[in-house]
Amino acid sequence: MHLSTNRLNSAGTAMAPCLNGELMSQEKLLPWQLDLLWETHNIVIPPIPCSFPTRNHPDCEMLTEFSDAWVSQNFTDVHGANVHPSSFAPEHIRKSAFPMLTTLVYPDGIGERMQPTIKLMIWLFLIDDILDNRIEMNGDPDLAKKEVDSLFKVFQDGYLDLSSASGLVRILMYTAAEWWSELCQDMPPKQIARLAKTFFDYLAATRKQNSYCESRRVPDMETYLQIRNHAGGWWPFAVMIEYCNGFELDEEALSHPLMLDLLKNTVEHICIANDVISFKKEYVQGGFCNTVLVLYFQKLYDSKRDLGRPAPTLQCAISEAIEMVRQRDENCVKLMKQVRNCNELMNKPGMEEYLQGLGLWMSGSIYWHIVTQRYGIRATREDLHEIPPNMFISHQVKIDVNKEAAPYAPNEEILSAIRPS
């Protein structure tokens, strides 16, 4: 499905990607274009289904202080391209609350293993920003590809030549080498190999996903979820469930049909929930490979759509995506019960801890998405920050105007492609 001019009309032009990362001021937009931005900024997100409770690490405050100090030490004087705020500025990283995500999803993590895990968490999110947003590399995709390739060599060679690197690339190279070396000190060899493979799977899937954006093609949902499975960046953290809690599952356990089905539903639960909350941020940056946007564009471009009926809306796409999360949540509950009834799997050391870890990832990730400032949303519950994290508490969030993104809209090239005929 290509984004083309002749298949759009004034009733169905809710969004379009900015492919080259260039943005334009709202002052240059036509009234109908401002209406589209209004719709994007006023989506209401219903409670995200999750049947698993949340706990936090007892050392969460100390680990947050450690993280803030590490970020301040390593990410100073980092500026974004074209005067735009950088995702790599220390204040932006701190407001993203990555240590909170780490302590929520690994609440039982061994103390000395939590610090390199936090570094990995921050680093992978920053790499994701480079891969998703060309503006972080001065809008040069070839440069970004070359630099990211050099960064990932640390997982292959265990050594990086920093002599010719400078600026942001040097920082990311150095910090990658740092946390990778720390992990390798006490991580079992097979775990190291599995972890390294997840990074290359992530890189390959992300580039495949970006190829859809660059060619202005919208994948079907099945294809999108297959790509998102690895492009979401979750699989390294699945390995870290074992590492942080001090056990190692064997290949027989991880390849069991029940476990494969459970892991598939877990990663889709996490990724679709992320898509629901992050789609506005990704849209403003030029992306449209997102569950919400795929659902929306599928209906918008449907050749059988009755143009006499109301056009598809983003709010309806949100509701559909929430239902997809609900289905994965129910599947995970059933599959965990089946695993717990399987003696072959439950006799594996660490299996119960691993199942708990998957549940903690689903619930902890949702809570973090609600309170982080990374995605420009806020919870409608005023006391959300004052109560202990508990995903059984009814909550509702709505997309709030991201102050950094609000003055901007997709570039004129893309707007002209969707202008009503």
Secondary structure, DSSP 8 states (H G I E B T S, - for coil): -B--STT--TTS------TT--EEEGGGS-HHHHHHHHHHHT-EE------S-----TTHHHHHHHHHHHHHHHSTT---GGG---TTSHHHHHHTTHHHHHHHH-TT--HHHHHHHHHHHHHHHHHHHHHH-GGGGTT-HHHHHHHHHHHHTHHHHS----TT--HHHHHHHHHHHHHHHHHHHHS-HHHHHHHHHHHHHHHHHHHHHHHHHHTTB---HHHHHHHHHHHT--HHHHHHHHHHHT----HHHHTSHHHHHHHHHHHHHHHHHHHHHHHHHHHHHT---SHHHHHHHHHHT-TT--TTS----HHHHHHHHHHHHHHHHHHHHHHHHHHHT-HHHHTSTTHHHHHHHHHHHHHHHHHHHHH-STTSEEES-TTTTTS---TTS---EEE---TTTTTEEE-HHHHHHH---
